[in-house]
Amino acid sequence: MPHPHPSAEGGAPWPPCPAPFNLAAHALAPAGAAPDRIALVVAAAHGAERWSFGRLAAAVRGTGAALRGLGLDPGDRVLIRLANTVDFPIVFLGAIAAGLVPVPTSAQLTQGEIDRIAAEIAPRAIAAAPGVALPAVPGCAVLGPAELLAAREHAPAPWDMGDPDRLAYLVYTSGTSGRPRAVAHAHRALWARGMMHRGWYGLTPADRLMHAGAFNWTYTLGTGLLDPWSVGATAIIPAGGTTPDQLPLLLKRYDATIFAAAPGVYRQMLRNPLPPLPRLRHGLSAGEKLPDAVRDLWTEATGTLVHEALGMTECSTFVSGSPDRPAPPGTTGYAQPGRRIAVLGPDGAPVPRGVPGTLAVHRNDPGLFLGYLGQPEETAERFRGDWFLTGDTVAMDADGAIRYLGRDDDMMNAGGYRVSPLEVERAMAAFPGLGPCAAAEVEVRPGTTVIALFHEGPPADAAALAAHAAAHLARYKQPRLFVRLPALPRNPNGKLLRRPLRDWRPGA
């Protein structure tokens, strides 16, 4: 029988964010007391680049001052078009330090994709890597590698302190309408991430946290850099070009105590025997569901647990297992200390425990976004009274543990990035003669999913379709399978049925 109490959980609220506040100042606060402590190690098999907290803070504040010196005013947007280099977090924090609003974007975005973003945010400056698609914005300053290097040496700007609720940064995520949305986050977002330190990471100043992702991924930016820095821990990021099979050696060589990655990275690392990792305490996983088989293989190979987290761009993570409270089998874990969550039914009320519903986060959560830029109606649609709807279908056990059951919409997951099928379909529909098409995330082997494009019409060359996708979509949005069907599944009224597409399997 389901537990009689409604499925809502919440402990003592998280302490209010201090005011005045600056996200970058909070992230690099250890530079004041321990400027020589190592903040960042860019790790390679044959050497490493090391940054102390003092050097990092100076580069961040210098970059902020250089941006303001271009005539930018507080609140102006800085578009970040950088590859996998340390320039990425320096520009991100430098802009915030000076009261500007950075907009990090994937270097994989195509010309059309980045043009649409630039038209929406109207940047006053662009930090640009060579060979990355850039928008043409009249009067917008463009800072290339030489200018960014010089900016680090600029006389430091004072921290721009202010209201914790003011806009700090914008980050893009796929929208259910097929149009990417700019998620607006406040300065307090980093303060709120403190709920993850104990509720997911078990993070201490003595830790050395290695994140397998690139600098220019928001999962890396938060979990891999800002969170360890804010407590005085060391962040370790693999150098560009590092492959998953090289990561175990780096974990061992650089004495990593915590390892963070997407599930696919764990899967690839386990293809070969792992060396002993005596310093490793545990792993962290987020971005997509971690298969139980992969989790078990990791524990068998390393003797450590992997603690999984459930979250989204609008609120980071809020449910997780942790060293203090590991997730029971079959669950993701519990609401992090300080979070208030609920499982809601169609009427917006909490359902009994054990009954599936939509996972929701309380609207007063200090980590919750400010809204979607320029989309007040779509922002309002995500709320039911006091609750923000995540779109994840879950059930809450009697003890409060959350069982993830899937998405309640058609969003796809590509290596941790949420991708709208409508965005993929819109881009692919322009392929000559393709006919009606539909994108879906499909499982190609146990625990491994890819984006597939199903289409009607005459046979089409897969290589030509792939080339078309590469020209119009960032790599992580591009279909990996192209499947011709006699007809797409539809209901009697002609509406596309996506569930049969998601259930399609190769060779079936």
HUFENTA-V388241 format. One record per pair of residues at least 4 apart in sequence whose C-alpha atoms are under 8 Angstrom apart, sorted by the first residue. I is the first residue (numbers start at 1). GAP is how many residues later the second one is. Records with the same first field share a line. If there is no record, write none. Layout:
BEGIN
I: GAP + GAP
END
This chain:
BEGIN
2: 350 + 351 + 352 + 353 + 396
3: 349 + 350 + 351 + 394 + 395
4: 348 + 349
5: 347 + 348
6: 344 + 345 + 346 + 347
7: 335 + 336 + 337 + 343 + 344 + 345 + 346 + 389 + 393
8: 332 + 333 + 334 + 335 + 342
9: 326 + 330 + 331 + 332 + 333 + 391
10: 325 + 327 + 328 + 329 + 330 + 331
11: 326 + 327 + 328 + 329
12: 325 + 326
13: 324 + 325 + 326
14: 178 + 181 + 323 + 324 + 325 + 352
16: 350
17: 4 + 147 + 171 + 174 + 175 + 349
18: 146
19: 143 + 144 + 145
20: 141 + 142 + 143 + 144
21: 4 + 5 + 140 + 141 + 142 + 143 + 166 + 167
22: 4 + 74 + 75 + 137 + 138 + 139 + 140 + 142 + 165
23: 4 + 70 + 73 + 74 + 145 + 164 + 165 + 166 + 167 + 168
24: 4 + 69 + 70 + 72 + 73 + 135
25: 4 + 72 + 134
26: 164 + 165 + 204
27: 163 + 199 + 200 + 202 + 203
28: 25 + 29 + 201 + 202
29: 4 + 201
30: 4 + 5 + 23 + 199 + 200 + 201 + 202
31: 4 + 5 + 6 + 22 + 23 + 26
32: 22
34: 19 + 20
35: 17 + 18 + 19 + 20
36: 16 + 17 + 18
37: 15 + 16 + 17
38: 12 + 13 + 14 + 15 + 196
39: 11 + 12 + 13 + 14 + 17 + 190 + 193 + 194 + 195 + 196
40: 10 + 11 + 12 + 13 + 185 + 194 + 195 + 196 + 197
41: 7 + 8 + 9 + 10 + 193 + 194 + 195 + 196
42: 6 + 7 + 8 + 194 + 195 + 196 + 197
43: 4 + 5 + 6 + 193 + 194 + 195 + 196 + 207 + 211
44: 4 + 194 + 195 + 198 + 206
45: 201 + 204 + 205
51: 4 + 5
52: 4
53: 4
54: 4
55: 4
56: 4 + 34
57: 4
58: 4 + 94 + 95 + 98
59: 4 + 31 + 35 + 92 + 93 + 94 + 95 + 97
60: 4 + 30 + 31 + 33 + 34 + 37 + 92
61: 4 + 33 + 36 + 37 + 91 + 94 + 95 + 96 + 97 + 98
62: 4 + 32 + 89 + 90 + 91 + 92 + 93 + 94 + 95
63: 4 + 27 + 28 + 31 + 32 + 85 + 88 + 89 + 90 + 91 + 93
64: 4 + 27 + 29 + 30 + 31 + 32 + 33 + 34 + 92 + 93
65: 4 + 29 + 33 + 86 + 89 + 90 + 91 + 92
66: 4 + 85 + 88
67: 4 + 5 + 28 + 58
68: 4 + 5 + 30
70: 71
72: 4 + 28 + 52
73: 26 + 27
74: 24 + 25 + 26 + 27
75: 24 + 25 + 26 + 92
76: 24 + 25 + 47 + 48
77: 23 + 24 + 25 + 26 + 44 + 45 + 46 + 47 + 48
78: 17 + 22 + 23 + 24 + 25 + 45 + 46 + 47 + 48 + 49
79: 23 + 24 + 25 + 26 + 39 + 44 + 45 + 46 + 47 + 48
80: 8 + 11 + 12 + 22 + 23 + 24 + 25 + 46 + 47 + 48
81: 23 + 24 + 25 + 26 + 45 + 46 + 47 + 48 + 51 + 52 + 53
82: 5 + 6 + 24 + 25 + 45 + 46 + 47 + 50 + 134
83: 5 + 24 + 46 + 49 + 132 + 133
84: 4 + 130 + 131 + 132 + 156
85: 130 + 131 + 155
86: 4 + 129
87: 4 + 61
88: 4 + 127 + 128
89: 4 + 126 + 127 + 132
90: 4
91: 4 + 11 + 36
92: 4 + 10 + 11 + 12
93: 4
94: 4
95: 4 + 5 + 6 + 7
96: 4 + 5 + 6 + 64 + 72 + 73
97: 60 + 61 + 62 + 63
98: 59 + 60 + 61 + 62
99: 60 + 61 + 62 + 69
100: 68
101: 66 + 67 + 68 + 69
102: 66 + 67 + 68
103: 66 + 67 + 68
104: 66 + 67 + 68 + 112
105: 4 + 66 + 67 + 111
106: 110 + 111
107: 25 + 26 + 109
108: 24 + 366 + 367 + 368
109: 4 + 5 + 24 + 364 + 365 + 366
110: 4 + 23 + 361 + 362 + 363 + 364
111: 4 + 22 + 23 + 24 + 361
112: 4 + 360
113: 4 + 359 + 360
114: 4 + 19 + 20 + 21
115: 4 + 19 + 20 + 21
116: 4
117: 4
118: 4 + 5 + 17 + 19
122: 15
123: 14 + 17
124: 15 + 16 + 17
125: 15 + 16 + 17 + 18
126: 14 + 15 + 16 + 17
127: 15 + 16 + 17 + 21
128: 4 + 6 + 14 + 15 + 16 + 17
129: 15 + 16
130: 14 + 15
143: 4 + 5
144: 4
145: 4
146: 4
147: 4
148: 4
149: 4
150: 4
162: 4
163: 24
164: 22 + 23 + 24
165: 21 + 22 + 23
166: 20 + 21
167: 17 + 18 + 19 + 20 + 203
168: 16 + 17 + 18 + 19
169: 15 + 16 + 17 + 18
170: 12 + 13 + 14 + 15
171: 11 + 12 + 13 + 142
172: 8 + 9 + 10 + 11
173: 7 + 8 + 9 + 10 + 140 + 244 + 245 + 246
174: 4 + 5 + 6 + 7 + 244 + 245 + 246
175: 4 + 5 + 6 + 244 + 245
176: 233 + 234 + 235 + 244 + 246
177: 243 + 245 + 246
178: 242 + 243 + 244 + 245 + 246
179: 244
181: 191 + 192
182: 190 + 191
183: 130 + 131 + 186 + 187 + 188 + 189 + 190
184: 185 + 186 + 187 + 188 + 189
185: 4 + 129 + 183 + 184 + 185 + 186
186: 183 + 184
187: 4
188: 4 + 178 + 179
189: 4 + 177 + 178 + 179 + 180
190: 4 + 36 + 37 + 177
191: 175 + 176
192: 174 + 175
193: 4 + 34 + 123 + 174
194: 4 + 33
195: 4 + 141 + 142 + 143 + 144
196: 4 + 5 + 121 + 122 + 140
197: 4 + 5 + 6 + 7 + 30
198: 4 + 5 + 124 + 126 + 138 + 139
199: 121 + 122 + 123 + 125 + 126 + 136 + 137 + 138
200: 84 + 107 + 108 + 109 + 120 + 121 + 122 + 123 + 136
201: 83 + 106 + 121 + 122
202: 120 + 121 + 122
203: 4 + 25
204: 27 + 29
205: 23 + 26 + 27 + 28 + 29
206: 26 + 27 + 28
207: 21 + 26 + 27 + 49 + 50 + 51
208: 25 + 26 + 27 + 28 + 47 + 48 + 49 + 50
209: 15 + 19 + 24 + 25 + 26 + 27 + 47 + 48 + 49 + 50 + 51
210: 14 + 25 + 26 + 27 + 28 + 41 + 46 + 47 + 48 + 49 + 50
211: 9 + 12 + 13 + 24 + 25 + 26 + 27 + 48 + 49 + 50
212: 8 + 25 + 26 + 35 + 47 + 48 + 49 + 50 + 53
213: 4 + 6 + 7 + 24 + 25 + 48
214: 6 + 23 + 24 + 26
215: 5 + 6 + 22
216: 4 + 5
217: 4
218: 4
219: 4 + 5 + 68
220: 4 + 5
221: 4 + 5
222: 4 + 5
223: 4 + 5 + 37
224: 4 + 11 + 12 + 13 + 36
225: 4 + 10
226: 4
227: 4
228: 4 + 5 + 6 + 7
229: 4 + 5 + 6
236: 20
238: 4 + 9 + 12
242: 4 + 5
243: 4
244: 4 + 21 + 24 + 25
245: 23 + 24 + 27
246: 4
247: 4 + 22
248: 4 + 21 + 26 + 27
249: 4 + 26
250: 4
251: 4 + 5 + 8 + 26 + 29
252: 4 + 23 + 24 + 25 + 26 + 27
255: 24 + 25
256: 23 + 24
257: 22 + 23 + 24 + 25
258: 22 + 23 + 24 + 25 + 26
259: 21 + 23 + 24 + 25
260: 23 + 24 + 25
261: 4 + 5 + 22 + 23 + 24 + 25
262: 4 + 23 + 24 + 25 + 26 + 153 + 154
263: 4 + 22 + 23 + 24 + 25 + 26 + 27 + 28 + 31
264: 4 + 151 + 184
265: 4
266: 4 + 28 + 32
267: 4 + 27
269: 5
270: 4 + 27 + 28
273: 28
274: 27 + 28
276: 26
277: 25
280: 24
281: 23
282: 22 + 23 + 24 + 25
283: 21 + 22 + 23 + 24
284: 22 + 23 + 24 + 25
285: 5 + 21 + 22 + 23 + 24
286: 4 + 22 + 23 + 24 + 25 + 130
287: 23 + 24 + 128 + 129 + 130
288: 125 + 127 + 128
290: 4 + 5 + 18
291: 4 + 156
292: 4 + 38
293: 4
294: 4
295: 4 + 10 + 11
296: 4
297: 4
298: 4 + 5 + 6 + 7 + 8
299: 4 + 5 + 6 + 7
300: 4
307: 13 + 14 + 15 + 16 + 19 + 20
308: 12 + 13 + 24 + 25
309: 8 + 9 + 10 + 11 + 12 + 23 + 24
310: 7 + 8 + 9 + 10 + 22
311: 4 + 5 + 6 + 7 + 8
312: 4 + 5 + 78
314: 54 + 55
315: 52 + 53 + 54
316: 51 + 52
318: 17 + 18 + 21
319: 13 + 14 + 15 + 16 + 17 + 83
320: 7 + 12 + 13 + 14 + 15 + 16
321: 4 + 5 + 6 + 11 + 12 + 13
322: 4 + 5 + 11
325: 8
326: 7
327: 4 + 5 + 6 + 7 + 74
328: 4 + 5 + 73
330: 73
331: 70 + 71 + 72 + 73
332: 69 + 70 + 71 + 72
333: 68 + 69 + 70
334: 66 + 67 + 68
335: 4 + 5 + 6 + 65 + 66
339: 22 + 23 + 26
340: 21 + 22 + 25
341: 18 + 19 + 20 + 21
342: 8 + 17 + 18 + 19 + 20 + 45
343: 7 + 8 + 13 + 14 + 15 + 16 + 17 + 51 + 52 + 53
344: 4 + 5 + 6 + 7 + 13 + 14 + 15 + 16
345: 4 + 5 + 6 + 11 + 12 + 13
346: 11
348: 36 + 37
351: 4 + 5 + 6
353: 42 + 43 + 44 + 45
354: 41 + 42 + 43 + 44
355: 40 + 41
356: 37 + 38 + 39 + 40 + 49
357: 36 + 37 + 38
358: 31 + 32 + 33 + 34 + 35 + 36 + 50
359: 30 + 31 + 32 + 33 + 34 + 35
360: 27 + 28 + 29 + 30
361: 4 + 26 + 27 + 28 + 29
362: 24 + 25 + 26
363: 5 + 23 + 24 + 25
364: 4 + 22
371: 4 + 5 + 8
372: 4 + 6 + 7
375: 4
376: 4
377: 4
378: 4
379: 4
382: 6 + 7 + 8
383: 4 + 5 + 6
384: 4 + 5
391: 16 + 17 + 18
392: 12 + 13 + 14 + 15 + 16
393: 11 + 12 + 13 + 14 + 15
394: 8 + 9 + 10 + 11 + 12
395: 7 + 8 + 9 + 10
396: 4 + 5 + 6 + 7
397: 4 + 5 + 6
407: 4
410: 10 + 11 + 30 + 88
411: 7 + 8 + 9 + 10
412: 6 + 7 + 8 + 9 + 28 + 29 + 39
413: 4 + 5 + 6 + 28
414: 4 + 5 + 36 + 37 + 62 + 63
415: 61
417: 59
419: 4 + 58
420: 4
421: 4 + 17 + 18 + 19
422: 4 + 16 + 17
423: 4
424: 4 + 15 + 49 + 53 + 54 + 55
425: 4 + 12 + 13 + 14 + 28
426: 4
427: 42 + 45 + 46
428: 9 + 37 + 40 + 41
429: 5 + 6 + 7 + 8
430: 4
431: 34 + 37
433: 24 + 25
434: 21 + 22 + 23 + 24 + 26
435: 20 + 21 + 22 + 23
436: 19 + 20 + 21 + 52
437: 16 + 17 + 18 + 19 + 51
438: 15 + 16 + 17 + 50
439: 12 + 13 + 14 + 15 + 40
440: 11 + 12 + 13 + 14 + 58 + 61 + 62
441: 8 + 9 + 10 + 11 + 61
442: 7 + 8 + 9 + 10 + 59 + 60 + 61 + 62 + 63
443: 4 + 5 + 6 + 7 + 59 + 60 + 61 + 62
444: 4 + 5 + 6 + 61 + 62
445: 4
450: 29 + 30 + 31
451: 26 + 27 + 28 + 29 + 30
452: 27 + 28 + 29 + 30 + 31
453: 26 + 27 + 28 + 29 + 30
454: 28 + 29 + 30 + 31 + 34 + 47
455: 27 + 28 + 29 + 30 + 32 + 33
456: 28 + 29 + 30 + 31 + 32
457: 27 + 29
459: 25
460: 4 + 5
461: 4
462: 4 + 20
463: 4
464: 4
465: 4 + 17
466: 4 + 12 + 13 + 14
467: 4
468: 4
469: 4 + 9 + 10
470: 4 + 5 + 8
473: 4 + 5
474: 4
488: 8 + 9
489: 7 + 8 + 9 + 11 + 12
490: 4 + 5 + 6 + 7
491: 4 + 5 + 6
497: 4
498: 4
499: 4
500: 4
504: 4
END
